[in-house]
Amino acid sequence: MKSSKPHSRQMDEREKLRKFRELDDAFAQALRELDKTSRKPEPEEVQPPLEDDPHEFEQRLRALMTDYQQTDTSVDTLLRTMLKLGKIA
């Protein structure tokens, strides 16, 4: 009876590996399909330089702050630190 348990455990591990490979293959295929569709730049994706429109810069900055859950204070601290270190002019 003891010999059947390791065999069954080995089968479970093989089944897990098979399922993992299937999932990995499906994920890789999905990435390839996304890559194919994202290679064609859409006209609305082209953005003007930030220097031309300060309002646009602020909107994009606010959107990033929201996405990364950053407060005005944390961004201010980051910018001041970067200025002190000479990382930005």
NORDA-V897824 format. One record per pair of residues at least 6 apart in sequence whose ideal C-beta (glycine too) atoms are under 8 Angstrom apart, sorted by the first residue. I is the first residue (numbers start at 1). GAP is how many residues later the second one is. D is the distance in Angstrom with one decimal. If there is no record, write none. Layout:
i=I gap=GAP d=D
i=I gap=GAP d=D
This chain:
i=47 gap=9 d=7.7
i=48 gap=8 d=6.9
i=50 gap=6 d=6.6
i=50 gap=7 d=4.5
i=50 gap=10 d=7.4
i=61 gap=14 d=7.7
i=64 gap=6 d=7.8
i=65 gap=6 d=7.5
i=65 gap=7 d=7.7
i=65 gap=10 d=6.1
i=79 gap=9 d=7.4
i=82 gap=6 d=4.9
